Every structure is written in structure tokens, then in C-alpha cells.
Amino acid sequence: MFGRILYLTGPSSSILQGPRSLVASKINWAWSLPWKFLTGFHFCLIGLLLIAIYTSRLAFGTAALPLSLPGDAASTAPDLESWKRIQFLIWVLVGPLCFLYSFLAFLTIGLPMILSVPVLAYSQSIWFSRFSTVAEATVLFAVIFWIARSGGRQVIWKTIRFPRPEYACLALAIPIGIGVLLSIGQYLFDRAQWMEQSLGTLDSPQFGSYFTLPDLWLLLLFFPAFFEEMIFRGFLQYRFIQRYGIYRGIFLVGIVWAAFHFFSDFSFVRVTDQEAILKLAWRISICLVLSYVFGWLTLRTGSILPASLAHTIYNVLFFSEFGQPFPGKSTLQVSLWGVLACALFRYWPARTENGPKTTPEVGNPEPAV
């Protein structure tokens, strides 16, 4: 297909052109061609280039595949089989699962549109958008439970327990507190500017306008948040910490969690290269800091329910656009979550089943995918 594009978009030549001018025009055309394609082509090209460089380094023996991290050297056959299932699960989360969502979208929207059936009216209603996230979460739940098998299911069910009330209140207070703190700070800043520049000429900023109550239907976001926490904090985090230690394990879970969201971040949008890089950087940053906070809640309580509550409230505040936007709000929000994560692990160490562990367990390095 790429060769066909080159053939169809190539510059026309004339027999009156000399060899030198013909070669120069071909070179200029070839140099300008890649910049005319969309962002997806550029990122695919960069990925292929990186793969080629890394393959050459493997061929010359200057790189390991793909990295070495501390792990348990005394792994048994059942452990290796379980780890292979985890690798397959990660591959499904960041790859084929998006095609399953696309197929569901075609069945619920595309096919009724083609057939002009009455279901199309429902798919355009607000009820469809409210319950579509629940349907997607249910599909995700079914796929993951099928891959996890009995051993993984036992690990997941073990983390579904009611925490102590103070931890449930803490899980609700963390995202609400950060959201309220941002709104209060913005109000104080705007009021200071008003007193300096517009006192007596314009009305003062209204405190209530900086706090908007979200739609109660957004509480349905609990179901996708709960299923995500079952997978990433209930299942993957347990195995990653067991294999790589607390800090590296939570970090790798955050990377996988971010990659899981890449498909939704870039669906039905067209962005430039710079915008794509910024979206990727923001997604990875927010998933990493949230992963440490949610991971701390899960380790501290032995349950995924506090992390699910905090995850739900964060999504509700995000989709309801709580507070007024201002430049740098996302960066400041990520910074506050990062400071909170550092404080939690510094002053209230997380606990595992074997007791408190604040440093990763170091063993013999082994390849990790």
C-alpha cells in the first residue's frame, strides 16, 4: 500500500528535464512526502525505526531482551505458566481488546445505522452514553476472568473485601480534597486579580461558580473503575510486586494501565504530532501518580474497594469538569497527586501480606516483557 501511495503521488517528469534536475525534484519530493502524512504514520515510522535499531543491537549482542529487572530466580513451572498468562493478559489489554470495543460499537451503532432500525434512536440518546461504559466494563470483566483462570480469580476475589470506615472516608476525601483545593486556589487568585485591576468597575468573582455539582448519573462510572481496579490493583499489582518489589511493581502496573487507555485517548480525534506527544505524556504521568496512590490504598487496606471509590470520584470530577478551567490545571493536578503519593509512601509505609516493605526485593535479574 505504501508503494502504491508513492507511485500515485510521485511528481510527473518531462523528457525536457535534464538528469540533474530530475534527480533533484525526486529528492525534494521524497523529503517532503513524509510530512504530508497524518500523525499515525509518523508514530508508526518512529516505532519501526526503533525496532530496527534495537534488533541490530540484539544482533551484535549489545542489548538484552528487553530489560533486566530483579526477580525471583527460583521460579517453578506453575509460576512460569502463571506469568505467561499475565503476559498474555497485558497483550490483550493494550492490543486486541480495542478491536473488541470497536466491534461492539459497530453492532450497537454502525449496524443499526446501516439497516435503519429503531435501535438507532436509542443509541443517540443520553441513556446509551450512560450505560455504554457499564457494558464495556462488563465485557472487560468477562475477558479478563477468562484469561486469569482459577488461580488469578482467587487472587482477585481475595482483594474484594470491605475496608475499615476510615479508609473508605480517606479514599473519598483524597480526590474531593484535591479538586476543592484547586478550585479554592483559583478563586483566591482571581479575587486577588479583581481587587488589583477591577475593583469598583466589575463584580467580584462568585465563590459558588467555582464549584459545580456533577450529574448523579456519573456515579455509574463506579463499575468501569471497579473492574479496572480488579485487574490492575487486584491482580497485576499483586503479581508485579511479588516479582519486582513495591516501587518497580507499581510503576510497571502504571505503565500498562496508561497503555490500556491509549486507544480511548485517540479514538475519533485527529491531532498533530505535538498534540499526540502531549496527550501521551499526560496519560502516562497521571496514570503513574494515580497508580501509586491507588496502589497504596490497596496495599494498606488489603482491598480494592477504597481504590475503586477514589478512582470513581476522580472520574466523576474529571468528566463533570469540576471547577473552572485555567492554564496549567492538568499539570498542577498531576503534581498534587504526585506529592500525595510521595507523602503516603514516606510517612505511612504500605504493607504486603508479609508485613511492611518500602524497598524492592532484589534478586537475580531476568528478562521481563
ABEGO torsion letter per residue (X at the ends): XAAAAAAAABBBBBAABBAAAAAAAAAAAAAAAAAABBAAAAAAAAAAAAAAAAAAAAAAGABBOABBBBBBABBBAAAAAAAAAAAAAAAAAABAAAAAAAAAAAAAAAAAAAAGBAAAAAAABAAAAAAAAAAAAAAAAAAAAAAAEAAAAAAAAAABBBBBAAAAAAAAAAAAAAAAAAAAAAAAAAAAAAAAAABGABBBBBAAAABBBBBAAAAAAAAAAAAAAAAAAAAAAAAAAAAAEAAAAAAAAAAAAAAAAAAAAABGBBBBAAAAAAAAAAAAAAAAAAAAAAAAAAAAAGBAAAAAAAAAAAAAAAAAGBEBBBBGAAAAAAAAAAAAAAAAAAABBBBBAAEBBABBBBBBBBBBX
